[in-house]
Amino acid sequence: MANYNDNDDPRRALITGGANGFGLAAARILISQGSQVAIGDVDEKQLTKAAKEIDSANLLPLSLDVTSRASIQLAVDACNEKFGGLDTLINSAGVIDISPLSEVTEEKWDFVLDVDLKGVFFMAQAAAPLISESGRGRIVNIGSDASKVGFAQIHAYCAAKHAVAGVTKSLAGELAPHQVTVNCVCPVGSPTTGMGEWVMSWKKAATGLTRKEIEASTAADIPLKRNATEADVANAIMFFLADSSDFLTGLILDVDGGMLSTIPIPGAAD
Ligand SMILES: NC(=O)c1ccc[n+]([C@@H]2O[C@H](COP(=O)([O-])OP(=O)(O)OC[C@H]3O[C@@H](n4cnc5c(N)ncnc54)[C@H](O)[C@@H]3O)[C@@H](O)[C@H]2O)c1
């Protein structure tokens, strides 16, 4: 029986935003299992660093801007050429903006929506023909706790991430006849990724607290009393990639230590 950390057959995967954070954590696991993995990213410096660290002939670092459909098509073509096909797409590229309502410009709005929503959809559109041919296709989108709840001052990101949950379901319906599953993994804040570090800096400036105090405060709000790690998210991605998960599609999985499904009794101490 296939174990979710040990697929019987190695995968041919393209990971957007794969040079850092959750995408890179998934790439490390897949490479360790003998899969062929393209990591596509706009951050050239991070791509070079990741390629040097992983140091595998099975790794294909690619310059990729998910806001450009030409760049997307080049990345998919490069995977086809190097791997002879593609069976897995992990949409992890993401950006965030935190701005009070009055300071949300059209540029900020479009920047976040273009990467976090349009990027996910057009990556799936471009990769779908190859992934459908594979007979064991997997698309995993990285949503967020912001796919489920709203956060003050995080307008465009919440809009994009809610929509990623929706488009996960529409893609799941359309691609199911081709044995392609499409699922979404929704982490709570993880302070160690590129985005996590950016949000941490914002929180430090906004509150005057130290990193240690902020990490303790966010962990205290989570029922399992710790912050999410890159490994937590990579493991959830691997769960959906497993051959044994081939009946699971259109799902939105919280990776949140219970935060989105349980709250203390209002007015009572937890
Ligand atoms: N870290 C968190 O707290 C957190 C929580 C919930 C969801 N997420 C989501 O997880 C995903 C991965 O983020 P992360 O936390 O690993 O941060 P990260 O910054 O480490 O990784 C995101 C990667 O996306 C890349 N990227 C940005 N714009 C791009 C573009 N136009 N084309 C291609 N690549 C691009 C970045 O260069 C970066 O390497 C994102 O979708 C993010 O929204 C993060």
The ligand as a Tripos MOL2 file, in Angstrom:
@<TRIPOS>MOLECULE
LIG
   44    48     1     0     0
SMALL
NO_CHARGES

@<TRIPOS>ATOM
      1 N1          3.9370   31.8340    5.6120 N.am      1 LIG1
      2 C1          2.6980   31.9990    5.9530 C.2       1 LIG1
      3 O1          2.4220   32.4950    7.0530 O.2       1 LIG1
      4 C2          1.5800   31.5830    5.0280 C.ar      1 LIG1
      5 C3          0.3340   31.3020    5.6130 C.ar      1 LIG1
      6 C4         -0.7090   30.8940    4.7800 C.ar      1 LIG1
      7 C5         -0.4920   30.7630    3.4250 C.ar      1 LIG1
      8 N2          0.7160   31.0310    2.8800 N.ar      1 LIG1
      9 C6          0.8790   30.8440    1.4400 C.3       1 LIG1
     10 O2          1.8880   29.8930    1.2050 O.3       1 LIG1
     11 C7          2.4040   30.0840   -0.1110 C.3       1 LIG1
     12 C8          3.9300   30.0580   -0.0490 C.3       1 LIG1
     13 O3          4.3640   31.1640    0.7080 O.3       1 LIG1
     14 P1          5.5450   31.0470    1.7680 P.3       1 LIG1
     15 O4          4.9630   31.3700    3.0820 O.co2     1 LIG1
     16 O5          6.2590   29.7750    1.5580 O.co2     1 LIG1
     17 O6          6.4060   32.3300    1.3840 O.3       1 LIG1
     18 P2          7.7510   32.4510    0.5190 P.3       1 LIG1
     19 O7          7.9000   33.9100    0.2760 O.co2     1 LIG1
     20 O8          8.8440   31.7550    1.2380 O.co2     1 LIG1
     21 O9          7.4280   31.6900   -0.8280 O.3       1 LIG1
     22 C9          6.6970   32.2820   -1.8690 C.3       1 LIG1
     23 C10         7.5210   32.2480   -3.1340 C.3       1 LIG1
     24 O10         6.7260   32.7830   -4.1980 O.3       1 LIG1
     25 C11         7.6170   33.4720   -5.0530 C.3       1 LIG1
     26 N3          6.8790   34.3900   -5.9380 N.ar      1 LIG1
     27 C12         6.3350   35.5970   -5.6280 C.ar      1 LIG1
     28 N4          5.8010   36.1570   -6.7380 N.ar      1 LIG1
     29 C13         5.9950   35.2840   -7.7580 C.ar      1 LIG1
     30 C14         5.6600   35.2900   -9.1330 C.ar      1 LIG1
     31 N5          5.0470   36.3320   -9.7100 N.pl3     1 LIG1
     32 N6          6.0120   34.2180   -9.8790 N.ar      1 LIG1
     33 C15         6.6650   33.1690   -9.3290 C.ar      1 LIG1
     34 N7          7.0240   33.1110   -8.0340 N.ar      1 LIG1
     35 C16         6.6820   34.1500   -7.2600 C.ar      1 LIG1
     36 C17         8.5540   34.1980   -4.0980 C.3       1 LIG1
     37 O11         9.7350   34.6490   -4.7410 O.3       1 LIG1
     38 C18         8.7930   33.1290   -3.0460 C.3       1 LIG1
     39 O12         9.9370   32.3600   -3.3270 O.3       1 LIG1
     40 C19         1.8450   31.4050   -0.6050 C.3       1 LIG1
     41 O13         0.8050   31.1500   -1.5160 O.3       1 LIG1
     42 C20         1.2970   32.0480    0.6550 C.3       1 LIG1
     43 O14         0.2470   32.9250    0.3910 O.3       1 LIG1
     44 C21         1.7650   31.4400    3.6660 C.ar      1 LIG1
@<TRIPOS>BOND
     1     1     2 1
     2     2     3 2
     3     2     4 1
     4     4     5 ar
     5     4    44 ar
     6     5     6 ar
     7     6     7 ar
     8     7     8 ar
     9     8     9 1
    10     8    44 ar
    11     9    10 1
    12     9    42 1
    13    10    11 1
    14    11    12 1
    15    11    40 1
    16    12    13 1
    17    13    14 1
    18    14    15 2
    19    14    16 1
    20    14    17 1
    21    17    18 1
    22    18    19 2
    23    18    20 1
    24    18    21 1
    25    21    22 1
    26    22    23 1
    27    23    24 1
    28    23    38 1
    29    24    25 1
    30    25    26 1
    31    25    36 1
    32    26    27 ar
    33    26    35 ar
    34    27    28 ar
    35    28    29 ar
    36    29    30 ar
    37    29    35 ar
    38    30    31 1
    39    30    32 ar
    40    32    33 ar
    41    33    34 ar
    42    34    35 ar
    43    36    37 1
    44    36    38 1
    45    38    39 1
    46    40    41 1
    47    40    42 1
    48    42    43 1
@<TRIPOS>SUBSTRUCTURE
     1 LIG1         1 GROUP 0 **** ****
